[in-house]
Amino acid sequence: MIVNPASMGFVSADANLSITGARGAGKTYLSCVLGAEECKQTLRTCY
């Protein structure tokens, strides 16, 4: 479990991130926000 995904610690740990949850929980929104943050930090993003 990642406590603070916005810190991008999973990227420096060279780990994958799986986002799961019920329909309408905001999974797509969260992945878009994290991808945008990675781009701000000049990291590659695959969605």
C-alpha positions as a Python dict, from the first residue, in 0.01 Angstrom:
ca = {
    (1, 'M'): (0, 0, 0),
    (2, 'I'): (125, 346, -88),
    (3, 'V'): (53, 601, 181),
    (4, 'N'): (129, 913, -26),
    (5, 'P'): (122, 845, -402),
    (6, 'A'): (165, 1217, -477),
    (7, 'S'): (523, 1194, -347),
    (8, 'M'): (600, 969, -648),
    (9, 'G'): (794, 734, -421),
    (10, 'F'): (681, 437, -629),
    (11, 'V'): (864, 583, -929),
    (12, 'S'): (1199, 610, -750),
    (13, 'A'): (1142, 258, -611),
    (14, 'D'): (1098, 138, -972),
    (15, 'A'): (757, -9, -882),
    (16, 'N'): (433, -31, -1077),
    (17, 'L'): (113, 126, -953),
    (18, 'S'): (-225, -44, -978),
    (19, 'I'): (-533, 161, -899),
    (20, 'T'): (-840, -43, -810),
    (21, 'G'): (-1178, 46, -671),
    (22, 'A'): (-1549, 56, -729),
    (23, 'R'): (-1706, 216, -1034),
    (24, 'G'): (-1720, 592, -985),
    (25, 'A'): (-1449, 598, -719),
    (26, 'G'): (-1221, 828, -920),
    (27, 'K'): (-961, 582, -1050),
    (28, 'T'): (-925, 755, -1387),
    (29, 'Y'): (-909, 1097, -1226),
    (30, 'L'): (-639, 981, -985),
    (31, 'S'): (-431, 825, -1263),
    (32, 'C'): (-456, 1146, -1470),
    (33, 'V'): (-348, 1359, -1173),
    (34, 'L'): (-52, 1131, -1100),
    (35, 'G'): (45, 1128, -1469),
    (36, 'A'): (34, 1507, -1484),
    (37, 'E'): (252, 1528, -1173),
    (38, 'E'): (505, 1291, -1327),
    (39, 'C'): (519, 1510, -1637),
    (40, 'K'): (582, 1815, -1418),
    (41, 'Q'): (878, 1629, -1270),
    (42, 'T'): (1000, 1547, -1625),
    (43, 'L'): (933, 1175, -1585),
    (44, 'R'): (789, 946, -1853),
    (45, 'T'): (424, 853, -1819),
    (46, 'C'): (232, 565, -1972),
    (47, 'Y'): (-143, 559, -1934),
}
